[in-house]
């Protein structure tokens, strides 16, 4: 429980543009990955691209920690590959 409080507190001290970016991308990810839109692969790719933006934003934020930066960058790359897969 303390870990969640720390994460919320750390998020609240971020810049307003970062909060808006993360919250909007999180909302887009949830909406476009819903079961109502799951029959359209192009809309699901929007969800995966939004997740990639979240991973990239947080990876740039923690770029001093090489391990976390590498993991988040790898997750962003996987999300991008999965997002462009329906187009080919």
ZIBELVEN-V507799 format. One line per field, one symbol per residue. ss: DSSP state (H for helix, E for strand, C for the rest). phi: phi as a letter, one per 30 degrees, with the letter a starting at -180 (. if undefined). psi: psi as a letter, one per 20 degrees, with the letter a starting at -180 (. if undefined). A space follows every 50 residues. Layout:
ss->???
phi->???
psi->???
This chain:
ss->CHHHHHHHHHHHCCCHHHHHHHHHHHHHHHHHCCHHHCCCHHHHHHHHHH HHHHHHHHHHHCCCCHHHHHHHHHHHHHHHHHHHHHHC
phi->.dddddddddddcdddddddddddddddddddcdddcddcdddddddddd dddddddddddcddcdddedddddddddddddddeddc
psi->hhhgggggghhhjrqhhggggghghggggggijrhhjiiohhhhhhghhh hhggggghhhhkihohggggghgghggghgghhihii.
